[in-house]
Amino acid sequence: MFFTPIQYDEPVFRPPAESRSAIVQATIGCSWNKCAFCEMYTSKKFRVRPFNDVKSDIVQLAKVYKGVRKVFLADGDAFVLSASKLIPLLDEINNQFGKIQRISSYALPKDILNKTDEELLQLKKGGLKLLYIGIETGDDELLKLINKGETSKSTVEGIQKAHRAGMDTSIMIINGLGGKNYAKQHAVASAEIINQLNPKFLSTLTLSMPYGEEHFQKRFHGEYKQQTIVELYDELKLFIEKLDVKNVIYRSNHVSNNLPLQGTLSRDKEKLLSEIQEAIKQTPENKYPSCSSVL
Ligand code: SF4
């Protein structure tokens, strides 16, 4: 969306797949805002926007974005809102936009676990059909080091609960999250958790350090050693090798990635692995990623 009739509380982030969606800012910032690698909302103090303010945005967006079929609820984890706050918003979106194909938002596993099965079903019925969840890794040691506020158990339980309600999920894993020391365990445990969850969508991003390595090191509760691009590819390759899933749509099209990849897993596994192998061959061994300015 290039023109917007409303005033957003910047910066606003949305997944690449929501580039043609109307963005409705239901909350400001992230309710957790403590992950070691994430600077997306550090300039914002988390708050819930008053219903009437969000409603007024929905009305204006619907007038301008006629024909838009997808709505994304921002900011960081709008799904933290209780069902009693989300349902009137979904109703308003459906009333104003008409034929909505889907509503989506970022979510944390704890935001899902805080809702009852019945509430999740009601939210799905209201059009909230897709949750974007940055689980980042399936490795518990690394989850602690990055201060994610989740464990592999809470992650699996939350996402499976959403799946039982009929919601789809789009899961994000961060390549290079733990640096050299944790690369192997990160790749293996992340593949294991994805195998358990079999989400509809999976994407990999690459760790970026917008404020530099030293700043990240201070927030990371362990010893972080940056990987070369080849080491990042090796980690990604191991992760994909270990995946055993059905019909998962995989994308690695985030601006942070050195190698764009896409395919359906496990069908395209061999193709993806050979693309990574080719990239390994063509990359100088001692080259470090230059993409450190991505938020
Ligand atoms: S990664 Fe997600 S949960 Fe963690 S601070 Fe950033 S927006 Fe919040």
Residues whose N, C-alpha, C, O or C-beta is under 5 A from the ligand:
A	BS01	SF4	C30 W32 N33 K34 C35 C38 G76
